[in-house]
């Protein structure tokens, strides 16, 4: 609608979203046998001895109980108004506002729930004590402002500015995927609870039916009566064929209609991990383990982003222009999780590890073994289940991951573009960006860039705020075409030639370490809680640039001081500790557990539990910098994404020759050179262009491929060696007909 110098626009939008999804992983109950003989006999752990019982083998069985078929839906509504106001011939202002409303996702059969500390069982299922998984957000007003100013009124110098608020629309995966944890769809409201009530003489076993209808539990039977087939049998008379055990069901497997027996006859249970089911085959004696549950802040708010920019465009000549500007944004209230059932540290250490001098504590037992021939061989941090905040109220829960508006992000950049159009046959475009992208995470919800913090009891930002996975601080590009002046005649040999080139130079992408092998703190967070956790962190001392993945450490030689590792092994040089599997103990002691003096000195300064961890795990050193494990019972301090790869450099070139046949047909011959300088490029260790594949687990890298080492170029890593970028020099010839 036009009115005077104003142009008004308004409108609306309705989006109806629905999804039907299912999950079948482990739904048929996979079984792993220790040998082919065990497979044919039906005993995953081997045929038991009548007196000694089942052998000590490594069979396993897992079953996913319950129905994961879900029918989700939600609706999005939006209204907007905008005024394009031409204040005067040189100034135009854009004003606008948008309102958005997204309904809370619903499931057709109410098969989703949320953790609720006020519920008797800790779970509130929709339709069973809850009307919705969280409250809606109805305050999403998004104003917008923009302006364009012709500074001198001649159209050659223009200043543009803009700012606005933009709300996110959360996908269903954010709360219902969660990296195979399945999210709100698996709140175990229908699981039977098994736990011990009271202590001592008043202790009683409680078997409590669930309060809802969601019975999705992923249960492992390793080293249980179910897998060994000995449920309910007295010691000394083991046959391994008790009814309901896997061996019995394996032998008698068949359809119940024809008198057969299903292999798995399990129903969903959540227990405290120590209380056995008292009666009933095949579960008598089975100790249900603690379940995990996911929650969402009931007052969840819609994430949003502030975006703003200021730019100057200048026409230098009729064919040359310059565009320079500032572009930035701030993300607020982004979604991530914390474990609200994680134990609190005591004096900077996990419970039981805070005072090593106390006789009998796990820490004291660890340090007492320092005088043994193999020092510190009794260090296995663990904490009692009773130290978790909800252990008394909900002993059947272990990890309680609550998602809320925890994350923030920031992006700031200087962007410049120089454009030259047909200047004496040369067309050129050059761009440069200097930027920094920071955030607590690089994605939301189920994305691989979203992390559960190592310690949910501390400030999240101090642990996770850092460079985003896509943070390229400097990037320069230049592309151009030059039409070589020609001369008629000679069969068009001296005309129709052109050269085209594209060059790209960018600084390195970030990467960092993530220990998924050792639980130094003993909380089980980064070895057991699989809700996209960050992994354990070590302690870094020195300059992160020393660990720059130049050629991904190819050919780095640790030198003769490194004992027990192959000389010239790729990756950051590794120094084994006295208790590590590949260590040579000559000259190593409990107080000097590695052959790197700097590693030993840094661990000594942190205390005896840090020396114990160093002896058990080893360290890494390159240049003047070292990476050592954290003290047993504590957390490391390495920042997220603190290292950088070697960057990316590439130049492509093509030469073309055109022949004209009359006016309607042109034949163009092309010779194209990709990576004409044959510059070597490698993928980012943490998964840059095409994906990484490097070992980022410092506890495992010392004995395998090396920390942070990759050998793939980006095209090979992305399984696209023909058309992908970053590969070796390639030549392509072609003929193009234009008519």
N, C-alpha and C positions, 0 to 999 in steps of 0.2 A: 504494500500500500504506500503510495507516494503522497506526501503532504509537505509542501514548501521545499525546504532543503533536507527533509528527512525521508528516508526510505525504510518503512517498517516491514519486518518479517516475523511471522509467528507460525508455530506448528506443533505437532505432537508425534509420539511414536509409541507403539505397543509391540513388545517382543514376547512371544510365548515360547518358553523353552521346556523341552521334555526329553527324557533319556531313559531307555531301558537297558540295563547292563547286568552282567553276571560275572562271577569269578569262579573258576573251576580248579585252581591250583591246589593240589593235594586232596581234591574232593574224592578221588577213587582210592585213596589210601596207599601211597607207594611204600614198598618194603625193600630194604637192602639186606642181602644175605652176606655173610662173611666169606662164603666159598660156594662153588658150584655144587659140592656135596650137600651143603646145608640147604641150598635151594631145592634140591630134589627131595630132601628129607622133610622140608617144611619148617626147619628150626633156624630162624635168623641168627641166633647166637651159637648154633651148634647143638647136637644131641646132648642132653644133660646126663651127668653121672647120677645113678640112683642115690648116692650118698652125698657127693660134693655139690650136686646141683649143676646149673648151666655153666659152660666154659666162659672164660673172660675174653670175649670177642667183641666185635664192633658192629653187630647187626643193628638195624634201626627200622622204625616204622612210624609213619605220621598220617594223621587223618584230619581232614577239615570237616567238622560237623556243622549242621545247620544249612539253611537255604540263603544264598547270597544274591538271588535274583531280586532286583529292585527296579521300581518304576518311579523316577523322580520327575518333578515339574516345578517351575516357578515362572513368574511373569515380571517383565520390566515395563515401567511406564515412564514417559518423559514428556515435558512441555518446555518450549523455549520461546523467547521474544528477543528481537534484535532491532537496533536502530542504526542505520548507516547515515550519519549526519555530516553533510558537506558544509562545514562551518564557513569556509570561504574558498575561492578557487585554488588555494595552495594547501589547505588543511582539511582532511577528512578524519572523522572520529567514528569508531564502531563501538557501540554499547550493547551489551546483551546479558541475559541471565537464563539459566537452564535449571529445571527442577527434575530430579530423577528419584524413582522409587522402585526398588526391587523387592519382591516378596520373599519371605523365608522359604527355602525349598521344602516341599512336601513329598512324602512317599505314599503311594497309592494304598498300601496296607499298613501304614504307620510303622514300618519296620526301620526305624531309626531312633536313636536315643542319645542322651548326653550324660556326662558325669554330673551327679548332683550330691554334694556333701550333706544335704539335708534329707536325702532319701535313706530309708533303712538299709538298703542294699548298695547304695552309692550310684545307682543308675536310675534315671528317669526316662522311660520310653514314652514316645508320643502315643496317647491313648491309654497309657497306664501311669497316670500321675502327672503327665505333662501335655500341654496343648501344642507346643512347638519346641524345636531344638534350641532356639534362641530368639530373643526379641527382635523385632524389626527396627530399622533405622529410617526415620521419616523426616530428617532435617537436611537433605542433600540439595542445597541451593548452590549453584555454581555460577558466579558472576564472571563476565568477560569484558575486557577493555582493550581497544587497539587504536592506533593513530598512524597516519601517513602524512608527512609534511614535505612539500616541495620548497626547499629552503630559499632558492633564489627566483622561483617562478618560471624558470626556463626548462624544467624537466631534466636537468643534468645532475642535480644533487638532491637526493631524497633520504629522509630519515624516517625509519619505521620502528614502532614499538608496540608491544603487546603483552598482555598478562591475562591469566585466567585460572580457574579451578576446574579440574577434570576428575570425575569420580570413576572408580573401577567398577566393573561388573564381574563379580566372583563366579567362576565356573563351578559346576557340581563337583569336579575333581578336588577342589580345595579342601573339602571336608569329608569326601567319600572315596578318595583314592589313597593318599598318604603312603605311597611307596609300598604297596601290597599289605599294609596294615588295615586297609579297608575303611578306616574312619568311623563316622557316626553310624554306618550301617551295621556295625558289629558290636555295638554296646551290649555286653552280655547280660541282658535283663532276664533271659530265660534259663541261665545256667544254674544248676544246683550248687549250693555253697556248702563246703565241707571244711570245718575248722574246730579248734578246741576252745571251749569257753571256760574261763576260770583257770586256776593254777593249783598244783599240789593235789591234795585229797579231794578238792572240789572240782577238779578238771573234768569236763564232760565233752564228748564228741557231739557236734551239732551237724546234722544234715538238713539243710534248709532249702526248700524249693525256691526257684526263681520267681520274681514278681512280674515278669513280662513274657514276651513271646519270641525274643531274639536269642537263638541258641547257637551262634556262630563261634566256634572255638577251634583253634588249630593246635592239636595235641600231639606231642611226641612221646613214644613209649619206650625209648632207649633205657635199658637196665631196669625195667619194671616187670612185675609178675605177668603182665599182659603179653609182652613180647617173648618172655622166657617160657611161657606156657605152664607155669608152676603155680598159678593162682589157687589158693585154698588147699595146697598139699602140705602135709607135714614133712619136716626135714628128715631125711633118711629114707623117704619113699618117693623121691622125685621121679616122675615119668615124663614130664613135659607135655602131657596130653590132657590137662585139666580142661573141662568144658568151658568154652569162652575165651581160652587163651589162643593166641595167633597160631601156634603149631596145630592145635586141635582143629581150629576153624579152617586152616589151610588144607588139611587132609580131608575134611568133610565139606569142603566148599561146594556150594551149589545153590540153586534157587530154593527159598523156603517153601515155595508152592509144591516142589517135588520132594520135599523132605531134606533138602540141603541146608547148609549153614553159611551165612555171610561171614567173610573174613573179619570184618570189623563190626562189632555190636556195641559201639561206644556211644554214650550220650554226653552232652556238655556239662562239665564240672569246672568250678573254680575253687581252689583250696588254699590253705595256708602253706602248703608244701611239706608239711610234717605230719598231718593228721590223715591216717588211712581210712578208707571207706570200710565201715565195720562189717557189713553183711552184703550178700547178693553176688552170685556169679554173673559175669566173670570179674567183677570189680572189687571183690573183697581183698583188702590189703593194698589196693592201689591208692597212692597218695597224689591227689590232684594238685598240680602246681598253681602258683598264683597267676591270675589273668592280668592282661593289660587293658586299659580302657582309655579312650580319647574323650576329651571334653572341649567345649567351646564356651568362651565367655558369654554369659547370657545377655550382656549389654554390648555385644559386638557392634562396631561402627563400620561403615563402608569406607575402605581405603580411598585416598584421594591424592592428587598431585597438583602442586602449584607450578605453572609453567610461565616463563617470562623471557622476553628477548628485546634487544635493542640493536638496530642495524643501520649502517650508512651505505648507500649505493651512490657511486659517482661515475658518470660517463666522462672518461678522460679525453677521448676523441670519439669520432663517429663509429669507430670499430673496436675501441678498447674501453672496458669498464671494470671497475673494482667494487667488490661487495665485501664489507667487513662488519662483523657484529659479535655480540655477546648473546649466548643462548644458555639458559639454565633451567633447572627444575628442582623441586623438593618433594619427595614422597613422604606421606605421613599416614600413620595408622595402618601400615601394611601388616599382613597376616603371618604369624609364626607361632611356634609352640614353646612351652617350658614344661618340665616335669615337676608338677607341684607336689609329688611324693618322693622327691629326692632328699636324702639325709643332709642335714646341716653340718657344715664343717665345725670342728672343735679345735680352736687354737690354730687354724689354718690347715688342719688335717682331718681326714675322715674319722668317725668314731672308732676308738680302739687303736688309732695310730697317732694320736695327738701328743702322747707323752711316752716316748720310748723307754724312759727310765723305770716305769712301773713294771714290776715283776709280773710275768705271766701274760702281758698283753701281746697281741700279734706282732707289734713293732719290736717288743723286747725279745721275742723268740727269733725274729728275723736277725736282729743285731747280734744275738748270742752265738749265731753260727759263723761269725766273722773269723773265729779262731780255728774253724775246721779246715781240713785239707782243701776242701772246696768251699770257699767263704760265701756267706749270704745265700746258701742254698735252701733256706727255709723261709723265703719271703713270698707270700701269696696274699696280698691285701684283699680283705673281704670284710663286709660289715654285717652285723646281725639284722635280720628283717625287722626287728623291733625298733630300729633307729629311724625308720621311715615315718614321716608325720602322720599318715593315716593308718599305721600298722595296727593300732588298737581298735579303731572304729571299723576299718575295712581290711582285715588281715588277708583277704583273698585277692587283693590288688597289689601289683608290684609297681609298674610304671603307669602314672596318670598324666598323660600329656595333654595340657590344656592350650588350645589355640586362641589367640587374641590379637589385639592391635599393638604388637610389640615392636615393630620394625620401622625404621626411617631410612631415607636415602637422599643423596644430594648429587647433582651433576652441574658442573660449570665448565664452560668452554668459550674459547676465542676461535672464531671461524672466519676464514678469509678466502675469497675466490677472485681470481683474475681471469677475465675472458677477453680473448682477441679474436675477432671475426674477419677472416679473409683479408689479412694485412699482407699485401703483396704475395698472395697465394698461401699464406700461413694462417691456419686456424688453431688456436691454442686455448686450453683451459687448464688452469693451475689452482689447486686447492690446498689449504693447510689448516689443521685443527690442533689446537692445544687445549687439552681437556683433562678432567679428572672425575671419575665416577666412583662414589663412595656409598656404602650401605651396610646394613646389618646382614642383609642377604642379597642374592642376585636373582631371586625368584620368589614366588609365593606358593603356599600350599604344598602340592606334591612335587614341585620342580626340584631338579637336582641341585639348584643353587640355594635352596632353603635349608637352614641348619638348626638343629636343636643345640643349644649351648652346652658346653662341657659341664658347667656348673649352673644349674637353674636357680640356685639360691643366691647367686651374685648378680651384679648388674650385667644385663645382656649386652648392652652397647660396648662396654669396656672389653668384652671378650670377642665380639664378632664384627664390630664396625671397622670397615677397612675397604680396600679396593674391590670393586665388583669384578666378577669373572670376565666381563667385557671391557674392562678399563684399559683403553689404549690412550696413553697420555699425549703422544705426538703422532700425527699421521699426515703425510704429504703425498699428493698425487699430481701428476701432470700428464696430459694427453694432448696430442696435436696431430694435425695433418698438413703436409706441405705438398702443394701441387707444383711440381718442378716446371719452370717455364720451358715450353717446347718450340720446335721449329717444324713447319710444314714440309712435306716431301719425304723422300727416302722411305716410302711405304709406311708412313706413320711411326717409324722406329724412334724418332727423336721427339715425339710428343705423347701426351697421355700418361706420363709417369707421375706417381705420387708415393710419398713415404708417410707411414702412420706409426705412431709409437704411444705406448702407455706405460708409465713408470709409477711404482708405488713403494713408499718407504714408511714403515711404521715401527714404533717402539714396542717393547715386549709386553705380552700379557702376563698377568699375575698367576702364581701358583703357590701352594703351601703344603704342609705335611698333614697327615691324618692317620693316627695310630689306631688300627682296629684289632690289634693282636694282644696288647697288654693293657690290663685295667689297673694302672698304677694307683689310682685313688681307692679302688675296691668297691665302687658304687654300682658297677655293672652298666653304667649309662652308655658308654661308647662301644661296648662289646655285646650288649644285649638289647638295648633300646634302639630298634631299627627305624624309628620315625624320622628318617632323614637327618641323623645326627652328624655333627661335625667331625667326630673322631677325636682321639686324644691328642693333646699338644705336648711338645717337648719344650726345652728351654734353649733359646738361641742367644749367643753372645758374639758381638762383632758387627760387621757391615753386611747387610743382606746382598749387596752387590757382589760379594765374594762367591755367593752361590748362584751367580748368573749362569744360566744354562747355555753358555756359548758352545755351539755345536753339541749341545746336550751332553757336555762333559766327555765327549768322545776322545779317547786317548789320554785322559787324565791318569797319571801314574802316581799312586800313593807313595811309593818309595820304599826303601828297605826297612824303615821303622815299623811298617805295617806287618804284623805277624799273623798268620792264619788266614790271609785273604789273597786271592790271586793278584799278582802285580799287574797294574794297568787295567783293573776291573772298571767298567764304566760307572758313571754316577759320581756323586759326592764321595770322596774316599772315606771308607769305613774302618773303624778301629775297634776290634772285638774286646769285650770285657772278659775278665778271668773266668766267669761262669757261663759264657756264651758257647754254643755248640762247636764253633770252629776256632776257638781260642787255643793258643799255645801258651801254657801257663809259666814258662820259664821267665823268671824275673818279675812276675806280676804278684801283687799281694792285695790284701783287703783294703789297704790305704792307698795303693797305686794300682787300681784294677785294669788300666789300659796302658797302651804304649804311647799315648798322647798326653803330654804333661799339662797342656791347657785344659783338656777335658777333666783330668784328675783334680786340678786346682779349683776349677769352677764347682765341681761336685763337692769337694771338701768344704768350700765356703758355705754351701747350702746345708751341710750337716750329714750325719752318718747314714740316714735313710736315702739321701741322694747318692752317696757312694755305693750303697747296696744296689740301687737301681742301675747305676753305671756298670757295676760288676756283672749284673744279670743281662744287660742289653747292649753295652758298647756305646759308641758315639760316632759322630761324623765331623770332619774338619777339612777346610779348604781355605787357602789364603790365611787371613788372620782371624777367621771365624770358626766357631764350633757349635754343634747342636748336640745337647746331652739330654737324657731322659729326666723327667721330674722325679722328685723324691717319692718313695713309696708312701702311700697315704695322702698324697697331695696332687695338685694339678700343675701342668706346665703353663708357661706364659707366652709362648710363641703366638704372634699375631696372625690373623687369618690372611692368606694370600700375600705374604710379605716378600716373596721372591718373584723374580721376573725371568721370562725366557729371553731368547736372543733377538726377538723381533722378526719382522718379515720384510724382505726386499725382493722386488721382482720387476722386470722390464720385458715387455712384449713389443715386437717390431714387425711390420709388414711392408712389403713393397708391391705396388700394383701397377699394371700396364693395361691401358684400355685401347681397344681398336674399335672404331666406328664403321659400321656398314650401313651406308646411306643415313637416313635420319631416325629410323625406328629401331635399330638393333645395335647394341654395344656388347662387345665381348671383353670381359675383364679377367686378366690372369693375375693370380695372387700368390705370393710367397710369404708365409706367415711364420714367424719365429717366436716361440713361447719360451720365456726365461732365457733370452738370447745371451745373457752374460753367464749362464749356467751357475748362478749363485745358489749355494746350498741353503735350504730352509727345512726346519724341523717343526713338528707340531708342538704345541704347548704341553708340558708334562701333565697338567691337570685337565686337558681336554680343550685346547684351543681350536683353530680351524680344522675340522675333520675329526677331532677327538684325540685324546692323549694316549693312554696306555702305559704310562710310566708307573713305577712303584712309588707311591706317596706315603707308604707305611714304613716309618723308620725302624720299627721292630722287626720287620720282615725283609726289608731291602738289603740289609747287610749280607744276607746269605743267599740272595737271589739275583735280581737283575740290576741292582744298584739304585740308590735313591735318586729320583728325578730324571732317570735316563730313558730316553726314547730314541728310536732309530728310524721312525717313519717320517716321510715327507707328507705334507698336508693332503696331497691327492691320494696317496696310498692309504693313509689313515681313514679317509672318508670313503674308501672303496670306489674311487672314481679316478683311476690313473690316466684316463684318456683326456677327459675334459676338466679335471680338477686343477686347481692352481697350486704352485709350489713345487712341482716336479722338476726333473732335469730338463735341459734344453731339448726342444722338439721342433721339427720343421714340418710344415704342412703346405702342400701345393693345391691350388684349386682353380677352377674356371667358372666364371659367373656370367650368365647371359642376361642382359637387360633389354627388354623390348616393351 
